[in-house]
Amino acid sequence: MSWEAEADEIRRRREYARSQGGAEGIERQHSQGRLTVRERIDAVVDAGSFREFGRATATPEEAADGTTSYTPANYVLGFGKVGGRRVVVGGEDFTLKGGSPNAAGLRKSVYAEHLAVRYRLPLIRLLEGGGGSVRGSGRPGGTVGEPVHTEPRFRIIADALGQIPVASAALGAVAGFPAGRLVASHFSVMVREGSQVMAGGPALVERALGRPVTKEELGGHKVHIRSGVVDNLAADEPDALAQIRRFLSYLPANVWELPPRLASSDPEDRAEDELLDIVPRDRRKPFDMRRVMTLVADLESCFEIARGYGRDQVVMLARLAGQPVLLLGNDCRFYAGAMSAAGAQKVRRFIEFADTFHLPIVDFVDEPGFMIGPKAEAEGTIRYGMAAVSAAAQATVPWASVQVHKTFGVAGAAHYGPDAYLLLWPSAESGALPVEGGVAVAYRRELAAAEDPEALRTKLEADLRAGRSPFPRAESFSAHEIIDPRETRPMLCEWVDWIQGRLETLRGPVRFGFRP
């Protein structure tokens, strides 16, 4: 006697599990301009590479006539490949119960981190849905929202961040536990139209606050690109999935490996004439630091993250001579690049990210100091700033600092890691305070008593500025080199070759001590 009947039943259950919310549910999803979770998975992984986990996971439901049907688990999970490298990918099925997890779906979603950590693979989350429901699952074992082994459920989410790259996309309304998962990522992206991120939805908020509010007001992209909850904004779902693929391309599969260095067709000795006059001689005129960064990095390799948050600081993933690196810089067009509370949190986060995945850091420095004033004090800028300084001081990865323009005050220390390879441009200027502010403070009485305060101020500032020339620093070997700005790329590409042996010593997890 064979097991043909059982084999048929396995096939039948797999068909149920793949049916999602049925034709009606799928059509409803498409009518709102959104892909189904299986379509999203197919779009983010290499063609034909997805291998599903739990293909027969579905909840049996017995009808009055004794027949049995099955409701699929509304979380799809499995292995795939991105750029030929294996990943774990999973996401909610919004065609079933609006993405709110049923019992089997919740178990699969909790298992996603375990699967990725166990096999040391990057994790991609495709999120659309809410958390638990007070209505429960309708089956023994409590409500759907009830934790499954509370400690492992949240411990594994935290542990994953220290071991594997985690990238998440908000592709619709994401609330409750899925929203928590979204931010527990190294990279998060949301779609401009139709996606929101909320701890609690409009009904809960209206009940608590007594006034109606829309999903967009609560957690639309205009809120969260500036709040820092989400890193990047995508034009549509294909763009969001393409950004995840690109993000992962810079990273190792796990912390026991190194970032993949690729062959580069961009000449290492490329010297851009534009860099020679990109910094104006008039110190009050701004310039485009992003342009500096993109001219130095391998062509078309720069991928900016979190542009809308902490706008005084610039963070990019890029390549130099094919080596993945983290680029940091100041945007002098936003409060002169002064480090704000948000900017400091951004810098700290990405220094720790680079440490975790062994990405060398290249910092393009134009730092006038911490943001000052009542608003900056109310936001706790000095505390967050010192946390960023601490992260830089304890960084384990190779670090190169290119002082393009200013370095003033304590905030400047956030741009120089231990034993940083230090290159100075002729436009570099350093000190405890900017000349203008320093003169106003140090010579306050003299200026007040002068017959022509403005003439005295101008003379004092010129005298002090002459003493801050980068040439004496280079002469005394307080920096490794003073360079023609056009030499920046060739010298950094040489540095990339020098650090390869050091990178080999960094494999494995890193630990961070307490920071303010």
ABEGO torsion letter per residue (X at the ends): XBAAAAAAAAAAAAAAAAAEAEAAAAAAAAAAGBBBAAAAAAAABBBGABBBBGAABBBBBBBAAGBBBBBBBABBBEBBBBGGBBBBBBBBBAABGGGBBBAAAAAAAAAAAAAAAAAGBBBBBBBBEBBBBAAEAGBBGEBAABBBGAAAAAAAAAAAAAABBBBBBBABBBBEAAAAAAABBABBBBBABGBBBBABBAAAAAAAAGBBBBAAAAABAAAAAAAGABABBBABAAAAAAAAAAAAAABBABAABBBBBBBBABBAABBBAAAAAABBABAABBBBAAAAAAAABBBGABBBBGAABGAABBBBBBBBGGBBBBBBBBBAABGGGBBBAAAAAAAAAAAAAAAAAGBBBBBBBBBAEBBBEAAAAAAGAAAAAAAAAAAAAABABBBBBBBABBBBEAAAAAABBBGBBBBBBAABBBEABBAAAAAAAAAAAAAAABABAAAAAAAAAAAAAAAABAAAAAAAGABABBBBAAAAAAAAAAAAAAAAAAAAAABEBBBBBBBX
